[in-house]
Amino acid sequence: MAGESIVVLGAGLAGATTVAELRERGFTGTITLIGEEPGLPYERPPLSKGYLQGGEEPAGFTVHDAKWYQEHEVMLRLGVAAISIESARRQVLLADGSAVDYGQLVLATGSRANLGGGNPLAGYDLPGVHTLRKLSDAKALKAEITDGARLSIVGSGWIGMEVAASARQSGARVTVYSSSEVPLAAVFGQRFGRHLLELHQRHGVDVRTAKVQGIEQVDGHLQVLSQGGSSPADVVLLAMGAVPNVQLAETAGLEVDEGVLVDATLRTSDPHILAIGDIAQAMNTRLGQRVRVEHWDNAIRQGKLAAATLLGDSESYDWWPYFFTDQFDLGMEYVGHNDPGDETVIRGDMDSGEFLIFWRNSQVVTAAANVNIWDVNDELRAVLGREVSAERLADPKIELADL
Ligand SMILES: Cc1cc2nc3c(=O)[nH]c(=O)nc-3n(C[C@H](O)[C@H](O)[C@H](O)COP(=O)(O)OP(=O)(O)OC[C@H]3O[C@@H](n4cnc5c(N)ncnc54)[C@H](O)[C@@H]3O)c2cc1C
């Protein structure tokens, strides 16, 4: 193993975590990190929150500084995309014509913005129409979200709602086009979705239930076309979800479904290739099913697990999925894996803004979230997978630890 060459393709959070963990665990062979973005790997959550609002700067959310990569002898090939994986020769071909040999390869190519499936939304490429995945996207969007600017957001998922909150805080006039009456209700249930909707409405976000048919430019001005007619906008964000970057994996002949199929140690159908982070549809031993998770915590934990697998340490994907969000004065952590139809149980007073949500399926707690209540996530994790009555879950007199 010591002399082996490990190549990590995709210099995002998952990839950067893998290289750090390899050195942390004592790997002394060659490590190369390849990424098409020009800068050092960074964390993306601030792009829709602190960075967009102006409080956070890239230096604060860069995973490691340049000196770290030098000191840990990690070769960086940044600003160049990989164009194919020659798995028989164990080689990655890059857009600049060079090739990088690997003993083992970790794919961590992340996601890109959904532009509307096979048929992109009309007008997606007009000036003033943005998506948000990269620092360069966030820079361009931030420059246009000025006091009084009319921002239209297509999509009411996490990124759409976070940007809506950040833009209101910058004084923009914000309209969100939601395909459902209540944002996120299809996944998290009506009660929480309505809470989020009302939070945004209280802060002056105009949330409309309407399917957007396209964006037009009329006399140099943007118009958003929806079932409700045509509305002017100065800037538009397409926030219609993300699509995993699995093309390289597919053409390399790896098994791919909704993501790159990997086992509980993150190995793909090729024994020399692993896949992690947003692209991995991984066997979760706790859930007993394959899941693909597009969240920050998953990128870190799978980044570490990949290093363990590469070094022959016996670990597996056995943790509950977790994510967080921040919107206006709402901060929330979620842990678990609920089905859209699961029953929701609230503990606390939603009107106070501080409460817990539990999801249950056949008496069993499938997921839990803490909203503006902190340092309880470990206790919530302990309840997951257990049968607990709705009455006990909702009763604030029963300590979480006693559930
Ligand atoms: C705006 C935004 C806000 C978010 N907020 C939250 C949040 O609040 N909470 C939360 O839990 N999660 C959040 N997330 C999700 C979280 O950031 C992602 O799940 C995480 O970044 C995934 O890490 P990754 O390394 O798998 O992929 P990425 O971070 O997407 O990195 C993949 C990298 O691979 C590169 N790449 C792709 N193809 C190639 C190629 N062919 N050659 C070379 N390089 C390539 C990409 O350019 C990219 O740099 C947010 C995401 C975004 C975009």
The ligand as a MOL file (V3000), in Angstrom:
LIG
                    3D

  0  0  0     0  0            999 V3000
M  V30 BEGIN CTAB
M  V30 COUNTS 53 58 0 0 0
M  V30 BEGIN ATOM
M  V30 1 C -25.4270 26.4820 -2.4440 0
M  V30 2 C -25.3730 25.2140 -1.6430 0
M  V30 3 C -25.7330 25.2260 -0.3020 0
M  V30 4 C -25.7120 24.0590 0.4490 0
M  V30 5 N -26.0910 24.0950 1.7550 0
M  V30 6 C -26.1010 22.9670 2.4920 0
M  V30 7 C -26.5200 22.9810 3.8550 0
M  V30 8 O -26.8970 24.0160 4.3950 0
M  V30 9 N -26.5070 21.8250 4.5500 0
M  V30 10 C -26.0920 20.6480 3.9940 0
M  V30 11 O -26.1070 19.6210 4.6800 0
M  V30 12 N -25.6780 20.5940 2.7060 0
M  V30 13 C -25.6800 21.7220 1.9370 0
M  V30 14 N -25.2730 21.6850 0.6220 0
M  V30 15 C -24.8630 20.3920 0.0360 0
M  V30 16 C -23.3850 20.0900 0.2030 0
M  V30 17 O -22.6150 21.2400 -0.0140 0
M  V30 18 C -22.9940 18.9890 -0.7780 0
M  V30 19 O -23.7150 17.8290 -0.4390 0
M  V30 20 C -21.5020 18.7130 -0.7850 0
M  V30 21 O -20.8120 19.8140 -1.2860 0
M  V30 22 C -21.1760 17.4940 -1.6450 0
M  V30 23 O -19.8020 17.3160 -1.6780 0
M  V30 24 P -19.1040 16.5430 -2.8920 0
M  V30 25 O -17.6400 16.6390 -2.6090 0
M  V30 26 O -19.7480 15.2350 -3.0980 0
M  V30 27 O -19.4540 17.3940 -4.2040 0
M  V30 28 P -19.1170 18.9090 -4.5740 0
M  V30 29 O -18.9600 19.7330 -3.3480 0
M  V30 30 O -20.1460 19.2770 -5.5580 0
M  V30 31 O -17.6920 18.7870 -5.2910 0
M  V30 32 C -17.4940 18.0950 -6.4990 0
M  V30 33 C -16.3330 18.7190 -7.2470 0
M  V30 34 O -15.9860 17.8830 -8.3580 0
M  V30 35 C -15.7120 18.6860 -9.4680 0
M  V30 36 N -15.8700 17.9160 -10.7110 0
M  V30 37 C -17.0090 17.4470 -11.2490 0
M  V30 38 N -16.7490 16.8130 -12.4240 0
M  V30 39 C -15.4150 16.8870 -12.6110 0
M  V30 40 C -14.5450 16.4270 -13.6440 0
M  V30 41 N -14.9870 15.7560 -14.7090 0
M  V30 42 N -13.2390 16.6970 -13.5160 0
M  V30 43 C -12.7500 17.3790 -12.4420 0
M  V30 44 N -13.5330 17.8350 -11.4490 0
M  V30 45 C -14.8500 17.5920 -11.5340 0
M  V30 46 C -16.7310 19.8180 -9.3250 0
M  V30 47 O -16.3680 20.9290 -10.1010 0
M  V30 48 C -16.6740 20.0880 -7.8310 0
M  V30 49 O -15.6720 21.0060 -7.5280 0
M  V30 50 C -25.2950 22.8440 -0.1540 0
M  V30 51 C -24.9170 22.8290 -1.5220 0
M  V30 52 C -24.9620 24.0000 -2.2520 0
M  V30 53 C -24.5730 23.9830 -3.7120 0
M  V30 END ATOM
M  V30 BEGIN BOND
M  V30 1 1 1 2
M  V30 2 1 2 3
M  V30 3 2 2 52
M  V30 4 2 3 4
M  V30 5 1 4 5
M  V30 6 1 4 50
M  V30 7 2 5 6
M  V30 8 1 6 7
M  V30 9 1 6 13
M  V30 10 2 7 8
M  V30 11 1 7 9
M  V30 12 1 9 10
M  V30 13 2 10 11
M  V30 14 1 10 12
M  V30 15 2 12 13
M  V30 16 1 13 14
M  V30 17 1 14 15
M  V30 18 1 14 50
M  V30 19 1 15 16
M  V30 20 1 16 17
M  V30 21 1 16 18
M  V30 22 1 18 19
M  V30 23 1 18 20
M  V30 24 1 20 21
M  V30 25 1 20 22
M  V30 26 1 22 23
M  V30 27 1 23 24
M  V30 28 2 24 25
M  V30 29 1 24 26
M  V30 30 1 24 27
M  V30 31 1 27 28
M  V30 32 2 28 29
M  V30 33 1 28 30
M  V30 34 1 28 31
M  V30 35 1 31 32
M  V30 36 1 32 33
M  V30 37 1 33 34
M  V30 38 1 33 48
M  V30 39 1 34 35
M  V30 40 1 35 36
M  V30 41 1 35 46
M  V30 42 1 36 37
M  V30 43 1 36 45
M  V30 44 2 37 38
M  V30 45 1 38 39
M  V30 46 1 39 40
M  V30 47 2 39 45
M  V30 48 1 40 41
M  V30 49 2 40 42
M  V30 50 1 42 43
M  V30 51 2 43 44
M  V30 52 1 44 45
M  V30 53 1 46 47
M  V30 54 1 46 48
M  V30 55 1 48 49
M  V30 56 2 50 51
M  V30 57 1 51 52
M  V30 58 1 52 53
M  V30 END BOND
M  V30 END CTAB
M  END
